[in-house]
């Protein structure tokens, strides 16, 4: 973040906080305002603001609304239709009309009565919005991918560490029983020494095209400048704001590799006990990217051209989406979003509790509970910013090896590619300034 950007953002927040103080707000006082050092007392409600409310956020928020110690008080979105739909959902749940709406999320961040935020914008906004939220004193649950670039992931983790805020990456499979059980098996030694980890990812896409330009709506209907945010300018097209931004380089993380990789590679990191590091080598081929850890374990990122259809010969289709496999010298485990598991040898399969098969991988309930419990206790979450940093950077490194079509070697401490200036130049992207106004 440049000094000019930092000053501009701080100035905006000061102006917004002054404006917020001048208007009438609901008489709800944040729990952190009543606690010591920003902590929320176990008996208090956590006040929640939402930044970006599309289909995925609606799914997340619906689960969060069911938590008795959480109250959603505000929603920010650049699209009026989505703001209104979000307010209808929240107000119906509480039986009132109290949910406040904002076009510019920085006005929501200026409210001192909000403890935490759920960020579910497009990828380009996840890291900048999370950083601004942390700097404004909010705890953050961010949908993944949490950073558009390697630099974004580093900056976000550093901001969370500096501000002391609680952060949860929306990689909810860390809180889903069948994935947890698979990781426990891998770490228990019952599979023997683990030598190969397999993760499914989308077939990567690199698209620099522009959709045809269309008349730009009034910004109260769609704030196109704020929708673009730090991404490069391009003409408005309604398809972008309807969700068809995925796959375009300017808006998407790692040539789409992080859509699933942020989950599946993350689970492999966990199984390998590698949350504090990442693979050191990344080598692409037509069907996969093969990675290697310093401890000798191989990580295979397997391309799936039809991720929601046939898994192909290497995967068990009925185990569901986002499958992973952990292979040891004496056995293996494979599992996916359906909750089912394939465990070898058979004796280990008999040990799998029925309870671990009953929760689907998309369910965010336990992951959200972990976040809000951490907001109160100030203990770190299961998918904290440092866990996110390492698994996301590994995803980005794999994506860059595919984009450049060559083997890359990464220094996991410096987070730099060894002897490859071109790859190092792609660890960040220029950020556009005009959205600041």
QUIRAUR-V488722 format. One record per backbone hydrogen bond with DSSP energy under -0.5 kcal/mol. CO is the residue of the C=O (numbers start at 1). NH is the residue of the N-H. If there is no record, write none. Layout:
co: (CO	CO)
nh: (NH	NH)
This chain:
co: (2	3	4	5	6	7	8	9	10	11	12	13	14	15	16	17	18	19	19	20	23	27	30	31	31	32	36	39	41	45	46	47	47	48	48	49	50	50	51	52	54	55	56	57	58	59	60	61	62	63	64	66	67	69	71	73	74	75	76	78	78	79	80	81	82	83	84	85	86	87	88	89	90	91	91	100	102	103	104	104	105	106	108	111	113	115	116	117	117	118	118	119	122	122	123	123	125	126	127	128	129	130	131	132	133	134	139	140	140	141	142	148	149	150	151	152	153	154	155	156	157	158	159	160	160	166	168	169	170	171	172	173	176	177	178	179	180	181	182	183	184	185	185	185	189	191	191	193	195	196	197	198	199	201	207	218	218	221	222	223	224	225	228	230	236	237	237	238	239	240	243	245	247	248	248	251	252	253	253	254	255	256	256	257	258	260	260	261	261	263	264	265	266	267	268	269	270	274	280	281	282	283	287	288	289	289	290	291	292	292	293	297	298	299	299	300	300	301	301	302	303	304	304	306	312	315	316	317	319	319	321	323	324	325	326	327	327	331	332	333	334	335	336	337	340	341	342	344	345	345	346	348	349	351	353	354	355	360	364	365	366	367	368	369	370	371	372	373	374	375	381	383	384	385	386	387	388	389	390	391	392	393	394	395	396	397	398	399	400	401	401	408	409	410	411	411	416	417	417	420	421	422	423	424	425	427	433	434)
nh: (6	7	8	9	10	11	12	13	14	15	16	17	18	19	20	21	22	22	23	23	25	29	34	34	35	35	39	41	44	47	71	115	116	73	74	118	52	76	120	54	58	59	60	61	62	63	64	65	66	66	67	68	70	46	48	100	50	102	52	80	223	83	84	85	86	87	88	89	90	91	92	93	94	95	96	75	77	105	107	108	109	110	111	114	115	139	49	119	141	51	120	143	125	126	126	127	129	130	131	132	133	134	135	136	138	137	117	142	168	119	170	254	153	154	155	156	157	158	159	160	161	162	163	164	165	140	142	171	172	174	175	176	180	181	182	183	184	185	186	187	188	189	190	191	192	330	331	329	298	327	300	325	302	304	249	221	222	80	224	227	228	229	231	432	214	240	241	242	244	243	246	248	207	251	252	124	254	256	258	257	205	259	260	261	262	263	264	265	266	267	268	269	270	271	272	274	273	277	410	292	408	290	303	285	291	301	283	299	280	281	296	293	197	291	301	199	302	289	303	201	305	203	307	309	315	317	319	320	338	339	337	200	335	198	333	195	196	328	344	326	342	324	339	361	336	343	334	332	348	349	350	351	352	353	356	357	358	363	368	369	370	371	372	373	374	375	376	377	378	40	384	169	388	389	390	391	392	393	394	395	396	397	398	399	400	401	402	403	404	405	406	282	418	412	415	416	411	419	420	424	425	426	426	427	428	151	436	437)
